[in-house]
Amino acid sequence: MPDAEARAPKRGRPASPHASGSGRGAGARPGTVEREPDRETRRQALREGLGVWAGAFALLLLARYLIGPAVPWVASNLKTVAVLAFLYLPGLVLWRRGEAFADYGLTVRSWRTELKWALGLAALIFPLFALGFFGFVEVLTRLPEPYAAWLAPYRGGFDPALRLPHDFLWLVVTHLFVVALPEEFFYRGYLYARLALGLDEARRGRRLLGVTIGPAFWLTALLFALGHLTEPYPWRLAVFFPALVFGWLRLRTGTVVAATLFHALSNLFIAVLEASFFP
């Protein structure tokens, strides 16, 4: 498959330079030369990305710990609040600049290819992860409770047997459209693009596994992990590692669709493992 970073310019209106994470002018009109963003443009992009992330994180904290206890609807619909934060906060910024969600990777123009990437990686990674999960649980159940609580939410012994979680079909819908899609657009779509522009990813990055990886790639994964600390459990920081795969898929395919599908599949696979080990 061709590297998305080396693809020909897309048809239709040119992509905004604000949305470009590569700095290569991939969406420029034929016959024009995109100017290199100046230092102030980069600083503004960095401030904007970090500011929107901080705003979303603050909104989730307020919903969980301040508004939720006083408003039962908010307390029982925290995922809806997250969807609003991850889609509408960056969406307002894009609207003010006259940009579209597609400029930040939210497009299904090549969904068949994206699906193949997601399923292929799942077939490669999930069996290895299942073996690691089994070994991890074996060790975890032998640790003293205080140490185990830092590493995972699982308690007590386990009874391995293949089981599906309750309401599995509903989990499929929620993990795809309520969890994975908003998070991938926010982090791998919008936030990465702003950080990549602000941190000059194209110049400072290095080629690895067919994509350019630099400081914005690592910072996006770190902020994704920190964003999960709305519930202050150290084991939630472990999402940093799958975030690296999500980020690689975003760069390799050019959209957030493959990352969204693989993200949802990963969440569902873990849910099946948890139901199978901890009935």
C-alpha positions in Angstrom: 0.0 0.0 0.0 1.3 3.5 -0.7 2.5 5.6 2.1 -0.2 8.2 2.8 2.4 10.8 3.4 3.6 10.4 -0.2 0.2 10.4 -1.8 -0.7 12.8 -4.6 -2.8 15.9 -3.7 -6.4 15.2 -2.9 -9.1 16.4 -5.2 -11.4 19.2 -4.2 -10.6 22.3 -2.2 -7.0 22.5 -0.9 -6.3 21.4 2.6 -5.7 24.3 5.0 -2.0 24.8 5.9 -3.3 24.9 9.5 -4.3 21.2 9.2 -1.1 20.1 7.7 1.1 17.9 9.9 3.7 17.1 7.3 4.6 20.6 6.2 4.8 19.3 2.6 1.9 21.2 1.1 0.0 18.0 0.2 -3.2 19.9 -0.4 -1.8 22.9 -2.4 -3.3 23.9 -5.7 -1.2 22.8 -8.8 1.2 25.5 -9.8 1.3 27.2 -6.4 4.0 27.0 -3.7 2.9 26.9 -0.1 4.9 29.2 2.1 6.7 27.7 5.1 4.8 28.5 8.3 6.6 31.2 10.2 7.5 31.0 13.9 4.5 32.8 15.1 2.1 30.5 13.1 3.8 27.5 14.7 3.5 29.0 18.2 -0.1 29.8 17.6 -0.8 26.2 16.5 0.9 24.8 19.5 -0.9 27.1 21.9 -4.2 26.3 20.3 -3.8 22.5 20.4 -2.7 22.5 24.0 -5.4 25.0 24.9 -8.2 22.9 23.4 -6.8 19.7 25.0 -6.7 21.5 28.4 -10.3 22.8 27.9 -11.6 19.3 27.0 -9.8 17.8 30.0 -11.1 20.5 32.4 -14.7 20.0 31.0 -14.5 16.3 31.7 -13.2 16.9 35.2 -16.0 19.4 35.9 -18.6 17.0 34.6 -17.3 14.1 36.7 -16.5 15.8 40.0 -18.4 19.1 40.2 -21.5 19.1 38.0 -22.2 15.3 38.0 -22.8 15.0 41.7 -25.3 17.8 41.5 -26.9 16.9 38.2 -27.8 13.2 37.9 -28.2 13.3 34.1 -24.6 14.5 33.7 -23.3 11.8 36.1 -25.0 9.1 34.2 -24.0 10.4 30.7 -20.3 11.2 31.1 -19.5 9.5 27.8 -21.9 12.0 26.1 -20.0 14.8 27.7 -16.8 13.4 26.3 -18.3 13.1 22.8 -19.3 16.8 23.0 -15.9 17.8 24.2 -13.9 15.9 21.7 -16.1 16.8 18.7 -17.5 20.3 19.4 -14.5 22.0 21.0 -12.2 21.4 18.0 -15.2 21.7 15.7 -15.8 25.3 16.8 -12.1 26.1 16.1 -12.4 24.6 12.6 -15.6 26.4 11.9 -14.0 29.8 12.7 -11.2 29.0 10.3 -13.5 27.7 7.6 -12.0 24.2 7.8 -13.7 20.8 7.6 -13.4 17.7 9.7 -12.1 16.0 6.6 -9.0 18.3 6.7 -8.1 16.5 9.9 -8.5 13.0 8.7 -12.2 12.3 9.3 -13.2 11.0 5.9 -14.3 7.6 4.6 -13.0 8.1 1.1 -10.8 4.9 1.4 -12.7 3.0 4.1 -12.1 -0.4 2.5 -8.3 0.1 2.7 -8.7 1.4 6.3 -10.7 -1.6 7.3 -8.0 -3.9 5.9 -5.3 -2.1 7.9 -7.3 -2.4 11.1 -8.2 -6.1 10.7 -4.6 -6.9 9.6 -3.1 -5.3 12.7 -5.7 -6.9 14.9 -4.8 -10.3 13.5 -1.1 -9.6 14.1 -1.3 -8.0 17.6 -4.3 -9.5 19.4 -3.0 -13.1 19.8 0.2 -11.8 21.2 -1.7 -9.5 23.5 -3.9 -12.3 24.7 -0.8 -14.3 25.7 0.6 -11.3 27.5 -2.7 -10.7 29.3 -2.8 -14.2 30.5 0.7 -14.0 32.0 -0.1 -10.5 33.4 -3.2 -11.8 35.2 -1.3 -14.8 36.6 1.3 -12.4 38.2 -1.3 -9.9 39.2 -3.4 -12.3 41.3 -0.3 -13.3 43.3 0.6 -9.7 44.2 -0.4 -8.0 47.5 -3.6 -6.0 47.1 -2.0 -2.5 47.3 0.5 -3.3 44.5 -2.1 -5.0 42.3 -4.4 -1.9 42.6 -1.7 0.2 41.0 -1.4 -2.0 38.0 -5.0 -3.0 37.1 -8.6 -2.8 38.1 -8.9 -6.6 38.5 -9.4 -8.2 41.9 -9.4 -11.8 43.2 -8.8 -15.0 41.4 -9.7 -15.7 37.8 -11.6 -18.4 36.0 -10.4 -18.5 32.3 -13.1 -19.6 29.8 -14.3 -17.8 26.7 -17.2 -15.5 27.5 -18.7 -12.4 25.9 -19.5 -9.4 28.0 -23.1 -8.6 28.8 -24.8 -6.4 26.1 -21.9 -7.1 23.7 -23.7 -5.7 20.6 -24.4 -2.5 22.5 -20.7 -2.4 23.4 -19.8 -2.6 19.8 -21.9 0.5 19.0 -20.7 2.5 21.9 -17.0 1.7 21.6 -17.0 2.5 17.9 -19.2 5.7 17.8 -19.1 7.0 21.4 -15.5 6.1 22.4 -13.2 5.5 19.5 -14.4 7.9 16.9 -14.5 11.0 19.0 -11.2 10.2 20.7 -9.4 9.5 17.4 -10.7 12.6 15.7 -9.7 14.7 18.7 -6.3 13.2 19.4 -5.0 11.7 16.1 -6.9 14.1 13.9 -7.1 17.6 15.3 -4.6 17.6 18.2 -1.8 15.8 16.3 -2.1 18.1 13.3 -1.8 21.2 15.5 1.1 19.8 17.5 2.8 18.7 14.3 2.6 22.2 12.9 3.6 23.8 16.1 6.6 21.5 16.7 7.7 21.3 13.0 7.2 17.6 12.9 8.2 17.3 9.2 11.7 18.7 9.9 12.3 17.3 13.4 10.8 13.9 12.8 12.5 10.7 11.7 11.3 8.0 9.3 10.2 4.9 11.2 8.1 2.0 9.9 7.1 4.0 6.8 6.0 7.2 8.6 7.6 10.4 10.0 7.6 10.2 13.8 8.7 13.2 15.8 7.9 15.1 19.0 4.2 15.7 18.1 3.7 12.0 17.7 5.0 11.2 21.2 3.3 14.2 22.8 -0.1 13.3 21.3 0.2 9.8 22.9 1.2 11.3 26.2 -1.7 13.7 26.3 -4.0 10.8 25.3 -2.8 8.9 28.4 -3.0 11.9 30.7 -6.5 12.6 29.4 -7.6 9.2 30.8 -6.7 10.4 34.4 -10.1 11.9 34.8 -10.4 8.8 36.9 -7.2 8.9 38.9 -5.9 5.4 38.6 -2.3 4.9 37.6 -3.1 1.8 35.4 -5.1 4.1 33.1 -1.8 5.5 31.8 -1.2 2.2 30.0 -3.2 3.5 27.1 -0.1 5.4 26.1 1.1 2.2 24.3 -1.9 1.5 22.1 -1.9 5.2 21.4 1.3 4.7 19.5 -0.3 2.2 17.3 -3.3 4.5 16.7 -1.0 7.3 15.8 1.0 5.1 13.4 -2.2 4.1 11.7 -3.2 7.7 11.3 0.1 8.6 9.6 0.3 5.5 7.5 -3.2 5.7 6.1 -3.8 9.5 6.0 -7.1 9.4 7.9 -8.4 8.5 11.3 -10.7 5.7 10.1 -8.2 2.8 10.5 -7.2 4.1 13.9 -10.8 4.4 14.9 -11.6 0.8 13.8 -8.5 -0.6 15.5 -9.2 1.4 18.7 -12.8 0.1 18.9 -11.6 -3.5 18.1 -8.9 -3.2 20.9 -11.5 -2.0 23.4 -13.8 -4.9 22.5 -11.1 -7.4 22.6 -10.1 -6.3 26.1 -13.7 -6.5 27.2 -13.9 -10.1 25.9 -10.7 -11.0 27.8 -12.0 -9.4 31.0 -15.3 -11.3 30.7 -13.4 -14.5 30.0 -11.0 -14.2 32.9 -13.1 -12.4 35.5 -16.8 -13.6 35.2 
